[in-house]
Amino acid sequence: MRPIIGITMGDAAGVGPEIIVKALQSQTVYEKTRPVVIGDAKIIKREADNLGVSVDIRIITDTNEGAYELGVIDCIDLDLLPEDLPYSKISAEAGNASFCFIEKAVELAMTKQIDAICTAPLNKEALHKGGHLYPGHTEILADLTGTEDYSMMLSAPNLKVIHLTTHVGLIEAINQINPERTYKVIKLAHETLKRAGYEKVRIAVCGINPHAGENGLFGNGEEAEKLVPGIEQAQQEGIEISGPHPADTLFFRTIRGDFDVVVACYHDQGHGPVKALGLEAGVNITVGLKNGVIRTSVDHGTAFDIAGKNLADEGSLIEAIKMAVELAPKEAKGRQEHV
């Protein structure tokens, strides 16, 4: 009854292989999921040897073949890298491989052979050297799934935040917000959590200005122009949505349990509260991908400065795996395991 989570290895010159091996030594991971690594088996073995971990690296070609038990790492092996790939070096070889791991994961997710994707970090410079000119994971996933409308959701204990805008300047972010985008992101949040099994999804929207504009006292009516029509459209469809709320109190209210997810208007408005709850507990989620594909990720990079030194913390990856289980479609959670 455990969903199958495909864990992509990321850039093999970074800490991805290390945190994967460490995370898959946790009994709690196997209690909740059937993890399968999508990457390079010999790199995973090298990392296990470096860490002094006794584990069976089991190469499989079909997710029905996995053992999915502590002491075994099941791996769909793309065999793209040399065993002596140097740590902490940007290379086209590692960048191309990191793309191919994601490509394979998307194929498996689109054909329902895995129930969600969990990604270890990639290096953007290496990705580009490998011939794949994407800003990062999210854009790759959107392209491979043919998705136009998607959003970033962040999760920390008792707090989920989805964003109207992310990596743009503040003035540009406000310019990009409009009623259609507001409505679409509300719908993405609602549909994602409903598929995950939430009976009722309670959504709250942050205001753009201090005190959500306070009836025109602050700003130039951006809330009424850009947010309220989208909120009202969602309400007309029966979605439990309220706002705009003052952001300075909304996150506290959500952590207290008043809401299930907050719609943040721009990057720092949403990222700040999540990261204040602890970097090791933060999970990055891509929602809205076609065919119901769910992707979660660690909330850190490849950490080339500590790669190969047994210093990487696997906590964020474990949290990302747990979140992949939580957001996997309800039918996946109830699917009988292959015997």
C-alpha positions in Angstrom: 0.0 0.0 0.0 3.1 2.3 -0.3 3.4 4.6 -3.2 6.4 4.2 -5.5 8.6 7.4 -5.4 11.3 7.8 -8.1 14.3 9.6 -6.7 16.5 11.2 -9.3 20.2 11.3 -8.5 20.8 14.9 -9.6 24.4 16.1 -10.4 26.6 13.1 -9.5 29.5 15.5 -8.7 27.5 17.0 -5.9 25.9 15.7 -2.7 23.0 14.1 -4.4 24.3 10.5 -4.3 25.5 10.9 -0.7 22.1 12.2 0.7 20.3 9.5 -1.3 22.4 6.7 0.3 22.0 8.2 3.8 18.2 8.8 3.4 17.7 5.2 2.3 19.2 3.9 5.5 16.1 5.2 7.3 13.5 2.6 8.3 10.8 5.3 8.3 11.3 5.9 4.6 10.5 2.3 3.8 7.5 2.3 6.1 5.8 4.9 4.0 7.1 4.4 0.5 8.8 2.2 -2.1 11.8 4.3 -3.2 13.6 3.7 -6.5 16.7 5.6 -7.5 16.8 6.8 -11.1 20.5 7.4 -11.8 23.7 5.5 -12.0 24.2 2.3 -9.9 28.0 2.4 -9.8 27.9 6.0 -8.5 25.5 5.0 -5.8 27.8 2.0 -4.9 30.8 4.3 -4.8 29.0 6.5 -2.4 27.9 3.7 -0.2 31.5 2.4 -0.1 32.8 5.9 0.8 30.3 6.2 3.6 31.0 2.7 4.9 27.4 1.6 4.4 26.6 -2.0 3.8 23.8 -2.1 1.3 22.8 -4.2 -1.7 22.6 -2.0 -4.9 20.0 -3.8 -7.0 19.6 -2.9 -10.6 16.1 -3.1 -11.9 14.5 -2.3 -15.3 10.8 -2.3 -14.1 9.4 -0.8 -10.9 7.6 -4.1 -10.3 11.0 -5.8 -9.8 12.0 -3.7 -6.7 12.6 -5.3 -3.3 11.7 -2.0 -1.6 13.2 -3.0 1.8 15.8 -1.6 4.2 19.3 -2.8 3.2 18.5 -2.7 -0.5 18.7 0.3 -2.8 16.7 -0.4 -6.0 18.1 1.5 -8.9 17.0 2.1 -12.5 20.5 2.3 -13.9 21.0 4.6 -16.9 24.8 3.9 -16.8 25.9 7.3 -18.1 28.8 8.1 -15.9 32.4 6.8 -15.2 32.9 5.4 -11.7 35.7 7.8 -11.1 33.7 11.0 -11.9 35.4 13.6 -9.8 33.6 15.4 -7.0 32.9 19.1 -7.1 33.7 19.5 -10.8 31.3 21.1 -13.2 31.2 18.8 -16.3 29.0 18.4 -19.3 28.9 14.7 -18.6 27.3 15.1 -15.2 25.0 17.8 -16.5 23.7 15.7 -19.3 23.3 12.7 -17.0 21.3 14.8 -14.5 18.9 15.8 -17.3 18.5 12.2 -18.5 17.7 11.1 -15.0 14.8 13.6 -14.9 13.7 12.6 -18.4 13.5 8.9 -17.4 11.6 9.9 -14.2 9.0 11.8 -16.2 8.5 8.9 -18.6 7.9 6.6 -15.6 5.5 9.1 -13.9 3.6 9.7 -17.1 3.0 6.0 -17.6 2.1 5.5 -13.9 5.1 3.3 -13.1 6.0 5.7 -10.3 3.6 7.8 -8.2 5.7 10.9 -7.7 9.2 12.2 -8.5 11.6 13.4 -5.8 14.7 15.2 -7.1 18.2 15.5 -5.7 19.9 18.8 -6.7 21.4 19.6 -10.1 23.9 22.2 -11.1 22.6 24.7 -13.7 26.1 25.5 -15.2 26.8 21.8 -15.7 23.3 21.3 -17.1 24.0 24.0 -19.7 27.4 22.6 -20.5 25.6 19.3 -21.2 23.5 21.0 -23.8 20.2 21.5 -21.8 19.5 25.2 -21.6 17.0 25.3 -18.8 17.0 27.5 -15.7 16.3 24.4 -13.5 14.2 21.4 -12.6 10.9 23.2 -12.8 11.3 24.3 -16.4 12.6 20.9 -17.5 9.6 19.2 -15.9 7.1 21.6 -17.5 8.7 21.1 -20.9 8.8 17.3 -20.7 5.2 17.1 -19.6 3.9 19.8 -22.0 2.7 22.0 -19.1 2.1 25.7 -19.4 0.4 26.6 -16.1 2.3 25.5 -13.1 3.5 26.9 -9.8 6.0 26.5 -7.0 4.8 25.3 -3.6 7.0 25.3 -0.6 6.3 23.1 2.5 7.5 23.2 6.0 6.0 21.8 9.2 2.3 23.0 9.4 2.8 25.4 6.5 2.3 25.1 2.7 2.8 28.1 0.5 2.1 28.4 -3.3 3.4 31.4 -5.3 1.8 33.7 -7.9 5.3 34.8 -9.0 8.8 33.6 -8.1 12.2 34.5 -9.6 11.5 38.1 -10.8 12.1 41.5 -9.3 9.4 42.9 -7.0 8.1 45.5 -9.5 7.9 42.9 -12.2 6.2 40.5 -9.9 3.4 43.0 -9.1 3.1 43.7 -12.9 2.7 40.0 -13.6 -0.1 39.4 -11.1 -3.5 39.5 -12.6 -6.9 37.9 -11.9 -6.4 35.0 -14.3 -3.1 34.1 -12.7 -4.6 34.4 -9.2 -7.5 32.1 -10.2 -5.2 29.5 -11.8 -2.9 29.3 -8.9 -5.8 28.9 -6.5 -7.1 26.1 -8.7 -3.7 24.4 -8.8 -3.5 24.4 -5.0 -7.0 23.1 -4.6 -6.6 20.3 -7.2 -3.2 19.2 -5.9 -4.4 18.8 -2.3 -7.7 17.2 -3.3 -5.8 14.6 -5.4 -3.7 14.0 -2.3 -6.8 13.1 -0.3 -7.7 16.3 1.5 -11.5 16.2 2.0 -11.6 20.0 2.3 -8.9 22.4 1.2 -8.8 25.7 3.0 -6.9 28.4 1.0 -6.0 31.9 2.0 -4.5 34.6 -0.2 -1.9 37.2 0.9 -2.4 40.8 0.1 0.2 42.6 -2.1 0.5 45.7 0.1 0.9 46.1 3.9 -2.3 45.2 5.7 -3.7 43.9 2.3 -4.0 47.6 1.3 -6.4 48.4 4.2 -9.2 49.5 1.9 -7.0 51.7 -0.3 -4.9 53.3 2.5 -1.8 51.5 1.2 -0.9 51.0 -2.5 -3.0 51.8 -5.5 -5.8 49.3 -5.2 -3.8 46.3 -6.4 -5.7 43.9 -4.2 -9.0 44.9 -5.7 -7.7 44.9 -9.3 -5.4 41.9 -9.3 -6.5 39.5 -6.6 -10.2 39.9 -5.7 -11.7 38.9 -9.1 -9.6 35.7 -9.2 -10.7 34.9 -5.6 -14.3 35.5 -6.4 -14.2 33.3 -9.5 -12.8 30.4 -7.4 -15.4 31.0 -4.7 -18.2 30.7 -7.4 -16.8 27.3 -8.2 -17.2 26.2 -4.5 -13.5 26.4 -3.6 -13.0 27.4 0.1 -10.9 30.5 -0.4 -10.6 33.8 1.5 -8.6 37.0 1.3 -6.7 39.0 0.5 -5.3 38.8 4.1 -2.5 40.8 5.7 0.6 38.8 5.2 2.1 39.7 8.6 -0.5 37.7 10.4 -1.6 35.1 7.8 1.3 32.8 8.1 0.9 32.7 11.9 -2.8 31.8 11.4 -1.9 29.1 8.9 0.7 27.5 11.2 -1.9 27.6 13.9 -4.2 25.5 11.7 -6.7 28.0 10.3 -5.7 27.2 6.6 -4.2 24.4 4.6 -2.2 26.5 2.1 -1.3 30.2 1.6 -1.1 31.9 -1.8 1.9 34.2 -1.7 2.2 37.0 -4.2 5.9 37.1 -4.7 9.1 35.2 -3.9 10.2 36.6 -0.5 6.7 36.9 0.8 6.3 33.1 0.7 9.9 31.9 1.0 10.8 33.9 4.1 8.2 32.3 6.5 9.0 28.8 5.2 12.7 29.1 5.6 12.3 30.7 9.1 10.8 27.3 10.2 14.1 25.6 9.3 16.1 25.0 6.1 16.5 21.3 6.8 12.7 20.9 6.9 11.9 22.8 3.7 10.6 21.1 0.6 10.2 22.5 -2.9 7.2 21.2 -4.8 6.2 21.7 -8.5 2.4 21.6 -8.9 0.2 21.7 -12.0 2.3 19.4 -14.1 0.1 17.5 -16.7 -1.1 14.0 -16.1 -1.0 14.6 -12.3 2.8 14.4 -12.1 4.0 15.4 -8.6 7.6 16.5 -8.0 9.2 17.3 -4.7 12.8 18.4 -4.1 15.3 19.2 -1.4 15.5 22.9 -0.7 19.3 23.2 -1.2 21.8 23.0 -4.0 24.6 20.6 -5.0 26.9 21.8 -2.3 30.1 21.2 -4.3 32.1 22.6 -1.3 31.3 19.5 0.8 30.7 16.8 -1.8 32.5 13.5 -1.1 33.3 14.5 2.5 30.5 12.8 4.4 29.2 16.2 5.6 25.9 16.5 3.8 22.7 16.3 5.8 20.0 14.0 4.3 17.2 15.6 6.4 15.7 17.7 3.6 15.7 14.7 1.2 13.8 12.6 3.8 11.3 15.5 4.2 11.0 15.7 0.4 10.3 11.9 0.2 7.7 12.2 2.9 6.0 15.1 1.1 6.0 13.1 -2.2 4.1 10.4 -0.3 1.7 12.9 1.1 1.0 14.5 -2.3 0.9 11.3 -4.4 -2.6 10.8 -5.8 -4.9 9.2 -3.4 -5.4 6.1 -5.7 -1.7 5.5 -5.6 -1.7 5.3 -1.8 -4.4 2.7 -1.9 -2.8 0.6 -4.7 -1.9 -3.0 -3.9 1.8 -3.7 -3.9 3.1 -6.2 -6.4 3.8 -9.6 -4.8 
